[in-house]
């Protein structure tokens, strides 16, 4: 099973992808996670990417494409994968087509998670992340049990810079401008499936599995 998850920042792509990964036994590839890991480790790629991320802009295609190509060749992708956060632009989608052709694999579906902007702003600006173990909370929907402290390791859960409201609105504007054209691109290929994603992640994952079962047989 080879999938792309499309949708605005805050649509819940990462959370739902983790559930689909478990259901199908495939790799979950989040370009955001790979980038943040590079930023954290202070690699040259991370330093370069950080400037763009802090401004709420997209990291340039050549950096991302190179990163994804090497990731898709790792052994855990042999049974399939979910691409989460890539492609985000038409040139990235075309580059991905070339990579997949080279690797002799085909996409099964592109899942579009649909959520309105105001729900996203509320979700993201309320999000808090534990810097130590990566646990994610939300001050409105899922706060830590004790005063801002992570339930798992007791570290203070913090708001990431790119979750501040003004940056979230900028990220949404960038998404509408650059990523929305991908919807037409994959519609024309006949592999786009739309899923309403403003509900709980279990319901969204279930809806995705149902839509995949309608047009897909077998797990490899």
Secondary structure, 3 states (H helix, E strand, C coil): CEEEEEECCCCCHHHHHHHHHHHHCCEEEEHHHHHHHHHHHCCHHHHHHHHHHHCCCCCCHHHHHHHHHHHHCCHHHCCCEEEECCCCCHHHHHHHHHHHHHHCCCCCEEEEEECCHHHHHHHHHCEEEECCCCCEEECCCECCCECCECCCCCCEEECCHHHCHHHHHHHHHHHHHHHCHHHHHHHHHCCEEEEECCCCHHHHHHHHHHHHHHHCCCCC
